Amino acid sequence: MSTHPILLYKGYELHPLVFPRTFSRFDGHSRFAEGYDVAVRICRPAAIAGSAASRVFRLDQSHAFSDFGVARRAARQQGKDIIDGKVNGASVIDM
């Protein structure tokens, strides 16, 4: 398991979450190679997951990211955009 430095942005911690896209076919076969979906956990420093000072936002994409690194960068950018108020329906104002 590798550890990555915590990204602090405007007083919030950003934790990119990258996971294999769920792919199902009629035969029940799942393909790891189909790509990745992403989410980002935004929290106040030292907040406990699940507390009011921590939220997870999923990036709603029609396509999967084929590269893990690209997916990770997209999750971080999504977190920055949410903090900056650029994403409709997503806010950290009350955290």
The first five atom37 places (N, CA, C, CB, O) and aatype in JSON, in Angstrom:
{
  "aatype": [12, 15, 16, 8, 14, 9, 10, 10, 18, 11, 7, 18, 6, 10, 8, 14, 10, 19, 13, 14, 1, 16, 13, 15, 1, 13, 3, 7, 8, 15, 1, 13, 0, 6, 7, 18, 3, 19, 0, 19, 1, 9, 4, 1, 14, 0, 0, 9, 0, 7, 15, 0, 0, 15, 1, 19, 13, 1, 10, 3, 5, 15, 8, 0, 13, 15, 3, 13, 7, 19, 0, 1, 1, 0, 0, 1, 5, 5, 7, 11, 3, 9, 9, 3, 7, 11, 19, 2, 7, 0, 15, 19, 9, 3, 12],
  "atom_mask": [
    [1, 1, 1, 1, 1],
    [1, 1, 1, 1, 1],
    [1, 1, 1, 1, 1],
    [1, 1, 1, 1, 1],
    [1, 1, 1, 1, 1],
    [1, 1, 1, 1, 1],
    [1, 1, 1, 1, 1],
    [1, 1, 1, 1, 1],
    [1, 1, 1, 1, 1],
    [1, 1, 1, 1, 1],
    [1, 1, 1, 0, 1],
    [1, 1, 1, 1, 1],
    [1, 1, 1, 1, 1],
    [1, 1, 1, 1, 1],
    [1, 1, 1, 1, 1],
    [1, 1, 1, 1, 1],
    [1, 1, 1, 1, 1],
    [1, 1, 1, 1, 1],
    [1, 1, 1, 1, 1],
    [1, 1, 1, 1, 1],
    [1, 1, 1, 1, 1],
    [1, 1, 1, 1, 1],
    [1, 1, 1, 1, 1],
    [1, 1, 1, 1, 1],
    [1, 1, 1, 1, 1],
    [1, 1, 1, 1, 1],
    [1, 1, 1, 1, 1],
    [1, 1, 1, 0, 1],
    [1, 1, 1, 1, 1],
    [1, 1, 1, 1, 1],
    [1, 1, 1, 1, 1],
    [1, 1, 1, 1, 1],
    [1, 1, 1, 1, 1],
    [1, 1, 1, 1, 1],
    [1, 1, 1, 0, 1],
    [1, 1, 1, 1, 1],
    [1, 1, 1, 1, 1],
    [1, 1, 1, 1, 1],
    [1, 1, 1, 1, 1],
    [1, 1, 1, 1, 1],
    [1, 1, 1, 1, 1],
    [1, 1, 1, 1, 1],
    [1, 1, 1, 1, 1],
    [1, 1, 1, 1, 1],
    [1, 1, 1, 1, 1],
    [1, 1, 1, 1, 1],
    [1, 1, 1, 1, 1],
    [1, 1, 1, 1, 1],
    [1, 1, 1, 1, 1],
    [1, 1, 1, 0, 1],
    [1, 1, 1, 1, 1],
    [1, 1, 1, 1, 1],
    [1, 1, 1, 1, 1],
    [1, 1, 1, 1, 1],
    [1, 1, 1, 1, 1],
    [1, 1, 1, 1, 1],
    [1, 1, 1, 1, 1],
    [1, 1, 1, 1, 1],
    [1, 1, 1, 1, 1],
    [1, 1, 1, 1, 1],
    [1, 1, 1, 1, 1],
    [1, 1, 1, 1, 1],
    [1, 1, 1, 1, 1],
    [1, 1, 1, 1, 1],
    [1, 1, 1, 1, 1],
    [1, 1, 1, 1, 1],
    [1, 1, 1, 1, 1],
    [1, 1, 1, 1, 1],
    [1, 1, 1, 0, 1],
    [1, 1, 1, 1, 1],
    [1, 1, 1, 1, 1],
    [1, 1, 1, 1, 1],
    [1, 1, 1, 1, 1],
    [1, 1, 1, 1, 1],
    [1, 1, 1, 1, 1],
    [1, 1, 1, 1, 1],
    [1, 1, 1, 1, 1],
    [1, 1, 1, 1, 1],
    [1, 1, 1, 0, 1],
    [1, 1, 1, 1, 1],
    [1, 1, 1, 1, 1],
    [1, 1, 1, 1, 1],
    [1, 1, 1, 1, 1],
    [1, 1, 1, 1, 1],
    [1, 1, 1, 0, 1],
    [1, 1, 1, 1, 1],
    [1, 1, 1, 1, 1],
    [1, 1, 1, 1, 1],
    [1, 1, 1, 0, 1],
    [1, 1, 1, 1, 1],
    [1, 1, 1, 1, 1],
    [1, 1, 1, 1, 1],
    [1, 1, 1, 1, 1],
    [1, 1, 1, 1, 1],
    [1, 1, 1, 1, 1]
  ],
  "atom_positions": [
    [[0.85, -1.18, 0.0], [0.0, 0.0, 0.0], [0.89, 1.23, 0.0], [-0.96, 0.0, 1.22], [1.81, 1.36, 0.81]],
    [[0.6, 2.14, -0.91], [1.4, 3.37, -0.96], [0.64, 4.49, -0.26], [1.73, 3.76, -2.42], [-0.59, 4.52, -0.24]],
    [[1.39, 5.39, 0.29], [0.78, 6.55, 0.93], [1.09, 7.77, 0.09], [1.27, 6.74, 2.39], [2.18, 7.89, -0.48]],
    [[0.15, 8.65, 0.02], [0.32, 9.87, -0.76], [0.17, 11.05, 0.18], [-0.71, 9.96, -1.93], [-0.6, 10.98, 1.14]],
    [[0.9, 12.12, -0.07], [0.76, 13.29, 0.8], [-0.66, 13.85, 0.71], [1.79, 14.37, 0.42], [-1.29, 13.83, -0.34]],
    [[-1.12, 14.36, 1.82], [-2.45, 14.96, 1.87], [-2.38, 16.31, 1.17], [-2.95, 15.12, 3.34], [-1.47, 17.1, 1.41]],
    [[-3.34, 16.56, 0.31], [-3.41, 17.83, -0.38], [-4.29, 18.77, 0.43], [-3.95, 17.67, -1.83], [-5.46, 18.48, 0.67]],
    [[-3.74, 19.88, 0.86], [-4.51, 20.91, 1.54], [-4.85, 21.99, 0.52], [-3.73, 21.51, 2.76], [-3.98, 22.45, -0.22]],
    [[-6.11, 22.38, 0.5], [-6.57, 23.4, -0.43], [-7.57, 24.29, 0.29], [-7.2, 22.76, -1.71], [-8.66, 23.85, 0.65]],
    [[-7.2, 25.54, 0.49], [-8.05, 26.54, 1.13], [-8.62, 26.06, 2.47], [-9.19, 26.92, 0.2], [-9.79, 26.29, 2.77]],
    [[-7.8, 25.39, 3.26], [-8.22, 24.96, 4.59], [-8.92, 23.62, 4.64], [0.0, 0.0, 0.0], [-9.4, 23.23, 5.7]],
    [[-9.0, 22.92, 3.53], [-9.65, 21.6, 3.47], [-8.63, 20.56, 3.02], [-10.87, 21.63, 2.5], [-7.7, 20.86, 2.26]],
    [[-8.8, 19.34, 3.49], [-8.03, 18.21, 2.99], [-8.79, 17.59, 1.82], [-7.76, 17.16, 4.11], [-10.01, 17.44, 1.87]],
    [[-8.06, 17.22, 0.77], [-8.65, 16.52, -0.37], [-8.07, 15.11, -0.41], [-8.37, 17.28, -1.72], [-6.85, 14.92, -0.42]],
    [[-8.95, 14.13, -0.43], [-8.55, 12.73, -0.51], [-9.19, 12.13, -1.76], [-8.96, 11.94, 0.78], [-10.37, 11.79, -1.72]],
    [[-8.45, 11.99, -2.86], [-9.02, 11.38, -4.06], [-9.32, 9.9, -3.82], [-8.06, 11.54, -5.26], [-8.53, 9.19, -3.21]],
    [[-10.45, 9.46, -4.31], [-10.88, 8.06, -4.19], [-11.07, 7.51, -5.6], [-12.21, 7.93, -3.35], [-11.91, 7.99, -6.35]],
    [[-10.29, 6.51, -5.95], [-10.32, 5.93, -7.29], [-10.64, 4.45, -7.14], [-8.96, 6.15, -8.05], [-10.0, 3.75, -6.35]],
    [[-11.62, 3.98, -7.9], [-12.03, 2.59, -7.78], [-12.44, 2.06, -9.15], [-13.2, 2.44, -6.78], [-12.88, 2.82, -10.01]],
    [[-12.28, 0.74, -9.36], [-12.63, 0.15, -10.66], [-14.1, 0.37, -10.98], [-12.31, -1.35, -10.69], [-14.97, 0.22, -10.11]],
    [[-14.38, 0.72, -12.22], [-15.76, 0.88, -12.66], [-16.46, -0.46, -12.64], [-15.83, 1.51, -14.07], [-15.91, -1.47, -13.09]],
    [[-17.66, -0.48, -12.13], [-18.45, -1.7, -12.12], [-18.9, -1.98, -13.54], [-19.66, -1.59, -11.15], [-19.57, -1.15, -14.17]],
    [[-18.54, -3.12, -14.03], [-18.89, -3.51, -15.39], [-19.51, -4.89, -15.31], [-17.64, -3.49, -16.35], [-18.86, -5.83, -14.85]],
    [[-20.72, -5.01, -15.75], [-21.34, -6.34, -15.71], [-21.93, -6.66, -17.07], [-22.43, -6.42, -14.61], [-22.5, -5.81, -17.75]],
    [[-21.76, -7.89, -17.44], [-22.33, -8.39, -18.68], [-23.29, -9.51, -18.33], [-21.23, -8.86, -19.67], [-23.38, -9.93, -17.18]],
    [[-23.98, -9.97, -19.31], [-24.95, -11.03, -19.07], [-24.32, -12.28, -18.45], [-25.65, -11.38, -20.36], [-25.01, -13.04, -17.78]],
    [[-23.01, -12.51, -18.68], [-22.37, -13.69, -18.11], [-21.78, -13.42, -16.72], [-21.27, -14.19, -19.04], [-21.13, -14.3, -16.15]],
    [[-22.01, -12.22, -16.18], [-21.54, -11.89, -14.84], [-20.06, -11.58, -14.76], [0.0, 0.0, 0.0], [-19.52, -11.39, -13.67]],
    [[-19.39, -11.52, -15.9], [-17.95, -11.24, -15.92], [-17.69, -9.77, -15.62], [-17.34, -11.62, -17.29], [-18.39, -8.89, -16.11]],
    [[-16.71, -9.53, -14.81], [-16.33, -8.16, -14.47], [-14.95, -7.88, -15.04], [-16.35, -7.93, -12.92], [-14.07, -8.74, -14.99]],
    [[-14.75, -6.69, -15.58], [-13.47, -6.36, -16.19], [-12.81, -5.2, -15.47], [-13.64, -6.03, -17.66], [-13.35, -4.1, -15.43]],
    [[-11.63, -5.45, -14.9], [-10.85, -4.42, -14.25], [-10.37, -3.4, -15.29], [-9.65, -5.03, -13.48], [-10.28, -2.21, -15.0]],
    [[-10.07, -3.87, -16.5], [-9.48, -3.03, -17.54], [-10.46, -2.01, -18.11], [-8.96, -3.89, -18.64], [-10.06, -1.17, -18.92]],
    [[-11.71, -2.06, -17.72], [-12.68, -1.12, -18.26], [-12.42, 0.31, -17.79], [-14.07, -1.54, -17.88], [-12.85, 1.26, -18.44]],
    [[-11.72, 0.48, -16.68], [-11.37, 1.83, -16.23], [-11.77, 2.1, -14.8], [0.0, 0.0, 0.0], [-12.11, 1.19, -14.04]],
    [[-11.71, 3.37, -14.45], [-11.91, 3.79, -13.06], [-12.97, 4.89, -12.95], [-10.59, 4.27, -12.46], [-13.11, 5.74, -13.83]],
    [[-13.69, 4.84, -11.86], [-14.58, 5.92, -11.45], [-13.89, 6.64, -10.31], [-16.01, 5.39, -11.03], [-13.0, 6.09, -9.67]],
    [[-14.31, 7.88, -10.05], [-13.65, 8.65, -9.0], [-14.65, 9.36, -8.1], [-12.7, 9.66, -9.61], [-15.79, 9.65, -8.49]],
    [[-14.2, 9.62, -6.9], [-14.89, 10.45, -5.93], [-13.81, 11.19, -5.18], [-15.82, 9.59, -4.96], [-12.62, 10.89, -5.32]],
    [[-14.2, 12.16, -4.38], [-13.24, 12.88, -3.56], [-13.84, 13.08, -2.18], [-12.86, 14.25, -4.2], [-15.0, 13.46, -2.04]],
    [[-13.03, 12.82, -1.17], [-13.44, 13.1, 0.22], [-12.84, 14.45, 0.56], [-12.95, 11.96, 1.23], [-11.63, 14.65, 0.47]],
    [[-13.7, 15.38, 0.97], [-13.28, 16.71, 1.39], [-13.59, 16.82, 2.86], [-13.99, 17.84, 0.55], [-14.71, 16.54, 3.3]],
    [[-12.6, 17.24, 3.63], [-12.82, 17.35, 5.06], [-11.94, 18.45, 5.66], [-12.53, 16.02, 5.76], [-10.99, 18.92, 5.04]],
    [[-12.3, 18.83, 6.85], [-11.45, 19.72, 7.62], [-10.28, 18.87, 8.14], [-12.25, 20.4, 8.81], [-10.45, 17.67, 8.36]],
    [[-9.12, 19.47, 8.33], [-7.98, 18.7, 8.84], [-8.33, 17.94, 10.11], [-6.79, 19.63, 9.1], [-8.95, 18.48, 11.03]],
    [[-7.93, 16.68, 10.15], [-8.11, 15.77, 11.29], [-9.57, 15.41, 11.56], [-7.53, 16.4, 12.52], [-9.89, 14.92, 12.65]],
    [[-10.46, 15.64, 10.6], [-11.87, 15.25, 10.78], [-12.01, 13.75, 10.66], [-12.77, 15.96, 9.73], [-11.27, 13.1, 9.9]],
    [[-12.93, 13.19, 11.38], [-13.22, 11.77, 11.34], [-14.18, 11.51, 10.18], [-13.81, 11.26, 12.7], [-15.17, 12.24, 10.01]],
    [[-13.9, 10.49, 9.38], [-14.79, 10.14, 8.26], [-16.19, 9.9, 8.81], [-14.27, 8.88, 7.49], [-16.36, 9.23, 9.83]],
    [[-17.17, 10.44, 8.13], [-18.56, 10.28, 8.56], [-19.04, 11.42, 9.44], [0.0, 0.0, 0.0], [-20.23, 11.51, 9.73]],
    [[-18.15, 12.28, 9.86], [-18.56, 13.42, 10.68], [-19.11, 14.53, 9.79], [-17.38, 13.95, 11.54], [-18.99, 14.46, 8.57]],
    [[-19.69, 15.54, 10.38], [-20.24, 16.68, 9.62], [-19.13, 17.47, 8.94], [-21.04, 17.6, 10.54], [-19.4, 18.24, 8.02]],
    [[-17.89, 17.3, 9.38], [-16.76, 18.02, 8.79], [-16.06, 17.2, 7.71], [-15.75, 18.39, 9.88], [-14.92, 17.48, 7.35]],
    [[-16.76, 16.18, 7.18], [-16.2, 15.32, 6.15], [-17.32, 14.88, 5.2], [-15.48, 14.09, 6.77], [-18.37, 14.41, 5.64]],
    [[-17.08, 15.03, 3.9], [-18.07, 14.61, 2.9], [-17.38, 13.96, 1.72], [-18.92, 15.81, 2.42], [-16.25, 14.29, 1.38]],
    [[-18.08, 13.03, 1.1], [-17.6, 12.38, -0.12], [-18.49, 12.82, -1.27], [-17.58, 10.83, 0.03], [-19.72, 12.77, -1.18]],
    [[-17.85, 13.24, -2.35], [-18.55, 13.66, -3.56], [-18.08, 12.77, -4.7], [-18.3, 15.18, -3.87], [-16.88, 12.64, -4.95]],
    [[-19.02, 12.17, -5.39], [-18.68, 11.32, -6.53], [-18.73, 12.14, -7.81], [-19.65, 10.11, -6.63], [-19.65, 12.93, -8.03]],
    [[-17.73, 11.95, -8.65], [-17.7, 12.62, -9.95], [-18.58, 11.82, -10.89], [-16.23, 12.73, -10.5], [-18.3, 10.66, -11.19]],
    [[-19.65, 12.44, -11.36], [-20.61, 11.76, -12.22], [-20.13, 11.85, -13.66], [-22.04, 12.39, -12.06], [-20.25, 12.89, -14.31]],
    [[-19.6, 10.75, -14.15], [-19.04, 10.69, -15.5], [-19.75, 9.61, -16.3], [-17.53, 10.42, -15.45], [-20.09, 8.56, -15.76]],
    [[-19.96, 9.85, -17.58], [-20.55, 8.81, -18.42], [-19.48, 7.82, -18.87], [-21.23, 9.44, -19.65], [-19.8, 6.67, -19.18]],
    [[-18.23, 8.24, -18.89], [-17.15, 7.34, -19.27], [-16.19, 7.12, -18.1], [-16.39, 7.9, -20.49], [-16.08, 7.96, -17.2]],
    [[-15.51, 6.0, -18.12], [-14.52, 5.69, -17.09], [-13.17, 6.26, -17.5], [-14.43, 4.16, -16.84], [-12.89, 6.42, -18.69]],
    [[-12.34, 6.54, -16.52], [-10.96, 6.94, -16.79], [-10.15, 5.67, -17.02], [-10.36, 7.8, -15.61], [-10.23, 4.74, -16.22]],
    [[-9.38, 5.61, -18.09], [-8.61, 4.4, -18.38], [-7.3, 4.36, -17.61], [-8.34, 4.3, -19.86], [-6.71, 3.29, -17.45]],
    [[-6.83, 5.5, -17.13], [-5.55, 5.59, -16.43], [-5.76, 5.99, -14.97], [-4.61, 6.59, -17.13], [-6.46, 6.96, -14.69]],
    [[-5.15, 5.24, -14.05], [-5.31, 5.51, -12.62], [-4.83, 6.91, -12.25], [-4.54, 4.47, -11.81], [-5.51, 7.61, -11.49]],
    [[-3.69, 7.33, -12.77], [-3.15, 8.65, -12.46], [-4.05, 9.78, -12.94], [0.0, 0.0, 0.0], [-4.24, 10.76, -12.23]],
    [[-4.59, 9.64, -14.13], [-5.52, 10.64, -14.66], [-6.77, 10.7, -13.79], [-5.89, 10.32, -16.14], [-7.27, 11.79, -13.5]],
    [[-7.26, 9.54, -13.38], [-8.44, 9.49, -12.51], [-8.17, 10.19, -11.19], [-8.87, 8.02, -12.26], [-9.03, 10.93, -10.69]],
    [[-7.01, 9.97, -10.63], [-6.63, 10.59, -9.36], [-6.56, 12.12, -9.48], [-5.29, 10.04, -8.89], [-7.03, 12.85, -8.61]],
    [[-5.96, 12.58, -10.56], [-5.88, 14.04, -10.79], [-7.27, 14.64, -11.01], [-4.98, 14.35, -12.02], [-7.53, 15.75, -10.56]],
    [[-8.14, 13.92, -11.69], [-9.51, 14.4, -11.91], [-10.25, 14.51, -10.58], [-10.27, 13.46, -12.86], [-11.02, 15.46, -10.38]],
    [[-10.04, 13.57, -9.68], [-10.69, 13.61, -8.36], [-10.2, 14.82, -7.57], [-10.4, 12.3, -7.57], [-11.0, 15.51, -6.94]],
    [[-8.91, 15.08, -7.61], [-8.37, 16.25, -6.91], [-8.93, 17.55, -7.49], [-6.84, 16.27, -6.99], [-9.29, 18.46, -6.75]],
    [[-8.99, 17.62, -8.81], [-9.53, 18.83, -9.45], [-10.99, 19.01, -9.11], [-9.35, 18.76, -10.96], [-11.44, 20.14, -8.89]],
    [[-11.74, 17.92, -9.06], [-13.15, 17.99, -8.68], [-13.28, 18.57, -7.27], [-13.81, 16.59, -8.76], [-14.15, 19.4, -7.02]],
    [[-12.42, 18.12, -6.36], [-12.43, 18.65, -5.0], [-12.16, 20.14, -4.97], [0.0, 0.0, 0.0], [-12.84, 20.88, -4.25]],
    [[-11.19, 20.59, -5.72], [-10.88, 22.03, -5.8], [-12.07, 22.8, -6.36], [-9.64, 22.28, -6.66], [-12.41, 23.87, -5.85]],
    [[-12.68, 22.26, -7.41], [-13.84, 22.94, -8.03], [-15.01, 23.02, -7.05], [-14.27, 22.19, -9.31], [-15.72, 24.03, -7.03]],
    [[-15.23, 21.99, -6.25], [-16.31, 22.02, -5.26], [-16.03, 23.1, -4.22], [-16.48, 20.64, -4.57], [-16.92, 23.88, -3.89]],
    [[-14.81, 23.14, -3.72], [-14.44, 24.15, -2.72], [-14.58, 25.55, -3.3], [-13.0, 23.92, -2.24], [-15.0, 26.47, -2.59]],
    [[-14.24, 25.72, -4.57], [-14.35, 27.03, -5.22], [-15.77, 27.4, -5.63], [-13.46, 27.06, -6.43], [-16.0, 28.49, -6.15]],
    [[-16.73, 26.49, -5.41], [-18.13, 26.77, -5.74], [-18.46, 26.64, -7.21], [0.0, 0.0, 0.0], [-19.44, 27.23, -7.67]],
    [[-17.68, 25.87, -7.96], [-17.89, 25.72, -9.4], [-18.78, 24.54, -9.77], [-16.57, 25.57, -10.07], [-19.08, 24.36, -10.95]],
    [[-19.21, 23.73, -8.79], [-20.0, 22.53, -9.08], [-21.38, 22.72, -8.49], [-19.32, 21.25, -8.51], [-21.54, 22.79, -7.27]],
    [[-22.39, 22.8, -9.35], [-23.77, 22.97, -8.89], [-24.2, 21.8, -8.02], [-24.71, 23.1, -10.09], [-23.96, 20.64, -8.35]],
    [[-24.84, 22.11, -6.91], [-25.38, 21.08, -6.02], [-24.36, 20.48, -5.07], [0.0, 0.0, 0.0], [-24.71, 19.59, -4.3]],
    [[-23.12, 20.95, -5.09], [-22.08, 20.43, -4.19], [-21.46, 21.62, -3.45], [-20.98, 19.62, -4.97], [-21.03, 22.59, -4.08]],
    [[-21.43, 21.54, -2.14], [-20.91, 22.65, -1.37], [-20.26, 22.17, -0.08], [-22.02, 23.64, -1.06], [-20.64, 21.14, 0.49]],
    [[-19.28, 22.92, 0.38], [-18.62, 22.65, 1.66], [-18.78, 23.82, 2.61], [-17.14, 22.33, 1.44], [-18.1, 23.89, 3.63]],
    [[-19.66, 24.74, 2.28], [-19.83, 25.97, 3.07], [-20.17, 25.68, 4.52], [-20.91, 26.84, 2.46], [-19.65, 26.34, 5.42]],
    [[-21.04, 24.7, 4.77], [-21.48, 24.43, 6.15], [-20.61, 23.41, 6.89], [-22.88, 23.94, 6.13], [-21.03, 22.9, 7.92]],
    [[-19.43, 23.12, 6.38], [-18.55, 22.16, 7.05], [-17.72, 22.85, 8.1], [-17.64, 21.46, 6.05], [-16.91, 22.2, 8.77]]
  ]
}
